[in-house]
Amino acid sequence: MVSKKGSQAGSKFKSLIQEDINSTDPLRLLIAQAHFPVTATAEMGDSSDFASNQEYREHIASKLQPLWGDEFAAAFGSDEVNFTRIAQAIAAYEASFLFINNPFFDYIDGNSNSLTNDAKRGAVLFYTQAGCSGCHSGTFFSQERVRGPLYPQIGVNGANDGNEQGHFRIPSLLNVEITAPYGDKGVFQTLERVIQHYSDVNQSLSGFYANNETCSLPQFQHLTEEECRDIARDGEARVLALLSQQQPLQPGENRRRPVPPQGNGGPRGQGNPDDQNPPQGPDGQPGPDSLDPQLADQDGQRDQNIRRRFSQQEISYLAAFLRSLTDKEAKAGSNEIQALTPVRDGGPDGNQLDAIDRDGNAL
């Protein structure tokens, strides 16, 4: 919140959460955010029995005081438990999940051997003909704007406004290899299936329902065939209704694509390979060293026909590139993940949530 409007933003937070947050604390946004879910009826319960949201937060803190005092003393120097400290602890834990040491960023930083040839070819497609960077751009690989509807629909609609139903905020692609299932409703199990979907959305949606893919999803395995088909029929009707409201891109219509940022080195993910004249491989595909920032014209962009209906080989290239955006330490079982996983001892109050999979195995 430190900006030209920093003090104004800080005062808005104070009026909402009735607590001071240090305007120079690098975790101030996470600290502020941690105040809201505990008072949101849709997320964590009903605080209507309390005079204010802050009174409810103080009630939560008072419940932790008897058993969590020693833990807070170790972290903060005294055993006082208040909600500001609770929010600070949550923010510190959330901030520890920063996994950005991936092969693609290594390549950007100058390590030309960090990407496989397939991943390099996939990157070329991603930034050019496939058009992926039109939505997934920048270091975060997302413009964070709302898009949709693009995916098969199941479950809760979300927004009450009919014009926004089926829409979703474009997610980051960092560590996308380990964030399956994909889509705003979790309907695709693999990266290849998602890429195939974007290759021809209408055909993919038709095939999804024609092949009854809904009933093959793990979340519906406990349903009878008829129960699952009811869900599928409802989803298909919703998708058709939503798509009927959209203005499709006309065949041959041009879009302008963002290009990778210029320059090499600098902060992770903000540079660019310095290949100047990308060769083509013997198969006619972009060569493995062809991540070329000079594909753009002088104003930094150029019109580009976005080509869909990828071949299976192109889908494989794109999937290889997407997997290069994953930090190996973000994967289950890594040293980093193990260090962030609390000991399964129930916690100070015996209420620790220890996640397990459907077979009872620890996650």
C-alpha positions in Angstrom: 0.0 0.0 0.0 3.0 2.3 -0.2 2.3 4.5 -3.1 1.0 8.0 -3.9 -2.3 6.7 -2.6 -0.7 4.6 0.2 -2.1 6.6 3.2 -5.6 6.6 1.6 -5.5 2.9 1.0 -4.2 2.3 4.6 -7.0 4.3 6.1 -9.6 2.3 4.1 -8.1 -0.9 5.5 -8.2 0.5 9.0 -11.9 1.4 8.6 -12.7 -2.1 7.5 -10.7 -4.1 10.0 -10.4 -1.6 12.8 -6.7 -2.3 13.3 -3.5 -0.6 12.3 -1.4 -2.4 9.8 2.2 -1.2 9.4 2.3 0.5 6.0 5.9 -0.6 5.4 5.3 -4.3 6.2 5.9 -6.2 3.0 3.1 -8.6 4.0 0.6 -5.9 4.6 -1.8 -7.0 1.9 -1.8 -10.6 3.1 -2.2 -9.5 6.7 -5.2 -7.4 5.7 -6.7 -10.2 3.6 -6.5 -12.6 6.5 -9.0 -10.6 8.4 -11.9 -11.1 6.0 -12.6 -14.8 5.4 -13.2 -15.4 9.1 -16.2 -13.0 9.1 -17.6 -14.0 5.7 -20.7 -16.1 6.0 -20.1 -17.8 2.7 -16.6 -18.9 3.8 -16.3 -19.6 7.5 -19.5 -19.0 9.4 -22.0 -16.6 10.7 -20.9 -13.7 12.9 -24.3 -12.1 13.2 -24.4 -12.8 17.0 -21.6 -10.3 17.5 -21.9 -6.5 17.5 -19.2 -6.2 14.8 -16.8 -8.2 12.7 -14.0 -7.0 14.9 -15.7 -8.3 18.0 -16.0 -11.7 16.3 -12.3 -11.7 15.5 -11.5 -10.9 19.1 -13.7 -13.8 20.1 -11.7 -16.1 17.9 -8.4 -14.8 19.4 -9.7 -15.3 22.9 -10.5 -19.0 22.1 -6.8 -19.5 21.1 -5.2 -17.7 24.0 -5.2 -20.6 26.6 -3.5 -23.2 24.4 -1.6 -21.2 21.8 0.2 -18.8 24.1 3.5 -20.6 24.0 3.5 -20.7 20.2 2.8 -17.0 20.0 5.5 -16.3 22.6 8.0 -18.1 20.4 7.0 -16.1 17.3 6.2 -12.7 18.8 8.1 -12.5 22.1 5.0 -12.5 24.3 2.1 -15.0 24.7 -0.6 -12.4 23.9 -2.9 -13.8 21.2 -4.8 -11.1 19.3 -6.2 -11.2 15.8 -3.5 -8.9 14.3 -0.9 -11.5 15.3 -3.1 -14.3 14.0 -3.3 -12.5 10.7 0.5 -11.9 10.7 1.2 -15.6 11.3 -1.2 -16.6 8.5 0.4 -14.0 6.2 3.9 -15.3 6.9 2.8 -18.9 6.2 1.1 -17.9 2.9 4.2 -15.9 1.8 6.4 -18.9 2.3 4.7 -20.5 -0.7 6.7 -18.7 -3.3 7.8 -21.2 -5.9 9.3 -19.4 -8.9 12.6 -21.2 -9.5 11.4 -22.9 -12.7 13.2 -24.0 -15.8 11.7 -21.2 -18.0 12.8 -18.5 -15.7 16.2 -20.1 -15.6 16.3 -19.9 -19.4 15.2 -16.2 -19.2 18.1 -15.6 -16.9 20.6 -17.0 -19.4 20.7 -20.8 -18.9 20.0 -22.0 -22.5 20.2 -25.6 -21.3 17.4 -25.4 -18.8 14.6 -26.1 -21.3 14.1 -29.1 -23.5 13.8 -28.7 -27.2 10.1 -29.5 -26.9 9.6 -26.9 -24.3 11.3 -24.3 -26.4 9.1 -25.1 -29.4 6.1 -24.9 -27.1 7.2 -21.5 -25.9 7.4 -20.2 -29.5 3.8 -21.4 -30.1 2.7 -20.0 -26.8 3.9 -16.5 -27.6 3.0 -16.6 -31.3 0.5 -18.6 -33.3 -1.3 -20.3 -30.3 -2.2 -16.9 -28.9 -1.8 -18.1 -25.3 0.0 -14.9 -24.2 -3.0 -12.9 -25.1 -4.4 -13.9 -21.7 -1.4 -15.4 -19.9 1.2 -12.7 -20.1 3.8 -11.0 -17.9 5.9 -12.6 -15.1 2.8 -13.9 -13.4 1.5 -15.4 -16.7 -1.9 -13.8 -16.1 -3.6 -10.5 -16.8 -5.9 -11.3 -13.9 -8.9 -10.2 -15.9 -12.2 -12.0 -16.1 -12.9 -14.3 -19.0 -15.5 -16.8 -20.1 -17.5 -18.9 -20.4 -15.1 -21.4 -21.9 -15.4 -24.6 -19.9 -18.1 -27.2 -19.3 -20.3 -26.1 -16.4 -21.2 -28.1 -13.3 -22.1 -27.3 -9.8 -22.7 -23.8 -8.4 -23.2 -21.0 -10.8 -21.4 -18.4 -8.8 -22.4 -14.8 -9.9 -26.0 -14.0 -9.7 -25.7 -11.7 -12.7 -26.6 -13.8 -15.7 -24.1 -11.9 -17.8 -21.3 -13.1 -15.6 -22.2 -16.7 -15.0 -19.6 -19.1 -16.2 -16.9 -16.4 -16.1 -13.6 -16.8 -14.2 -10.5 -14.8 -13.4 -7.6 -15.9 -15.6 -5.2 -17.8 -13.4 -1.5 -17.8 -13.3 0.3 -20.6 -15.1 3.2 -20.7 -12.6 3.4 -24.3 -11.2 0.5 -25.3 -13.5 1.8 -28.8 -13.8 0.7 -29.6 -10.2 -2.6 -27.7 -10.1 -4.9 -30.2 -11.8 -7.8 -30.6 -12.3 -8.1 -27.6 -14.7 -10.8 -25.2 -15.7 -13.0 -23.2 -13.4 -15.1 -26.3 -12.6 -12.2 -28.7 -12.5 -13.3 -30.8 -15.5 -10.0 -31.5 -17.2 -7.5 -33.8 -15.6 -4.4 -33.2 -17.8 -2.7 -30.2 -19.5 -3.0 -32.0 -22.8 -6.8 -32.1 -22.5 -6.9 -28.4 -21.6 -4.8 -27.5 -24.6 -6.9 -29.7 -26.9 -9.9 -27.8 -25.5 -8.5 -24.4 -26.5 -7.5 -25.8 -29.8 -11.2 -26.0 -30.8 -13.5 -24.9 -27.9 -16.8 -25.7 -29.6 -15.7 -29.1 -30.7 -14.3 -29.8 -27.3 -17.5 -28.9 -25.6 -19.5 -31.0 -28.0 -17.2 -33.9 -27.5 -17.2 -33.5 -23.7 -20.9 -34.1 -23.5 -21.2 -36.5 -26.4 -18.6 -38.7 -24.8 -20.1 -38.3 -21.3 -16.8 -37.0 -19.9 -18.7 -35.6 -16.9 -19.2 -39.1 -15.5 -15.6 -40.0 -15.9 -14.5 -37.3 -13.5 -13.2 -38.5 -10.1 -15.6 -36.3 -8.2 -18.6 -38.1 -9.6 -17.5 -41.7 -9.3 -19.8 -42.2 -6.3 -22.9 -41.3 -8.2 -25.2 -43.7 -10.1 -25.1 -43.4 -13.9 -28.5 -41.7 -14.0 -27.5 -39.2 -11.3 -24.4 -38.3 -13.2 -26.2 -38.0 -16.5 -28.6 -35.6 -14.9 -25.7 -33.4 -13.9 -24.2 -33.7 -17.4 -27.5 -32.7 -19.0 -27.9 -29.7 -16.7 -24.3 -28.7 -17.5 -24.8 -29.0 -21.2 -27.9 -26.9 -21.1 -26.1 -24.2 -19.1 -23.1 -24.1 -21.5 -25.3 -23.8 -24.6 -27.3 -21.0 -22.9 -24.1 -19.2 -21.9 -22.4 -19.6 -25.3 -25.5 -18.2 -27.0 -24.8 -14.9 -25.3 -21.3 -14.6 -26.6 -19.9 -12.8 -29.6 -17.5 -15.3 -31.3 -14.3 -14.4 -33.0 -14.9 -14.4 -36.8 -12.8 -16.8 -38.9 -9.6 -15.0 -40.0 -10.1 -12.1 -37.6 -6.8 -10.7 -36.4 -5.8 -10.2 -32.8 -2.8 -8.3 -31.6 -0.6 -10.4 -29.3 1.7 -9.3 -26.5 5.3 -10.3 -27.1 7.8 -11.4 -24.5 9.5 -8.5 -22.7 12.7 -7.2 -24.2 16.2 -7.6 -22.6 18.1 -10.4 -20.9 18.7 -10.9 -17.2 17.2 -8.8 -14.4 14.6 -10.0 -11.9 13.5 -13.6 -12.5 11.1 -13.9 -15.3 11.5 -10.3 -16.5 14.2 -10.8 -19.1 14.2 -12.6 -22.4 16.4 -15.0 -24.4 18.9 -13.2 -26.6 18.5 -15.4 -29.6 18.3 -13.0 -32.6 17.7 -15.2 -35.7 15.7 -18.3 -34.7 16.4 -21.3 -36.9 13.8 -23.8 -37.8 14.1 -27.5 -37.1 14.2 -30.1 -39.8 10.5 -30.8 -39.2 9.6 -27.2 -40.1 8.6 -26.4 -36.5 10.3 -23.5 -34.7 13.8 -24.5 -33.8 14.8 -25.2 -30.2 16.6 -21.8 -30.0 13.9 -19.7 -31.5 12.4 -17.7 -28.6 12.9 -14.5 -30.5 11.8 -11.1 -29.1 12.4 -9.7 -32.6 9.3 -11.4 -34.0 7.5 -8.1 -33.2 7.6 -5.0 -35.3 9.0 -1.7 -34.2 6.1 -0.7 -32.0 6.5 -3.8 -30.0 3.5 -5.7 -31.4 2.2 -6.9 -34.8 -1.0 -8.3 -36.1 -1.0 -12.1 -35.9 -3.5 -14.6 -37.0 -4.1 -16.8 -34.1 -4.2 -20.4 -35.3 -6.3 -23.0 -33.6 -6.7 -26.8 -34.1 -3.3 -27.8 -33.0 -1.7 -31.1 -34.1 -1.0 -33.7 -31.4 2.7 -32.7 -31.7 1.9 -29.1 -31.1 -0.2 -30.0 -28.1 2.8 -32.0 -26.8 5.1 -29.0 -27.3 2.8 -26.6 -25.5 2.4 -29.0 -22.6 6.1 -29.3 -22.3 6.4 -25.6 -22.1 3.7 -25.3 -19.5 5.5 -27.9 -17.4 8.6 -25.8 -17.6 6.8 -23.2 -15.5 6.8 -25.4 -12.4 9.3 -25.1 -9.6 10.4 -28.7 -8.7 10.3 -27.7 -5.0 6.6 -27.0 -5.3 5.9 -30.7 -5.9 4.7 -33.0 -3.2 7.5 -34.7 -1.3 10.1 -32.0 -2.0 12.3 -30.8 0.9 10.6 -27.4 0.7 7.0 -28.8 1.0 8.1 -31.1 3.8 9.5 -28.2 5.7 6.2 -26.3 5.3 4.1 -29.2 6.4 3.4 -29.2 10.2 4.0 -32.2 12.3 0.8 -34.3 12.5 0.4 -34.0 16.3 -3.0 -32.3 16.3 -1.6 -28.9 17.1 -1.7 -27.2 20.5 -5.5 -27.4 20.7 -6.0 -30.8 19.0 -7.9 -29.3 16.1 -5.2 -29.4 13.4 -6.5 -30.3 10.0 -4.4 -33.1 8.6 -5.3 -33.6 4.9 -5.7 -37.0 3.5 -6.7 -38.3 0.1 -9.8 -40.5 -0.7 -7.8 -43.6 0.3 -6.8 -42.1 3.6 -3.2 -41.4 2.7 -1.6 -38.3 4.1 -1.3 -35.4 1.7 
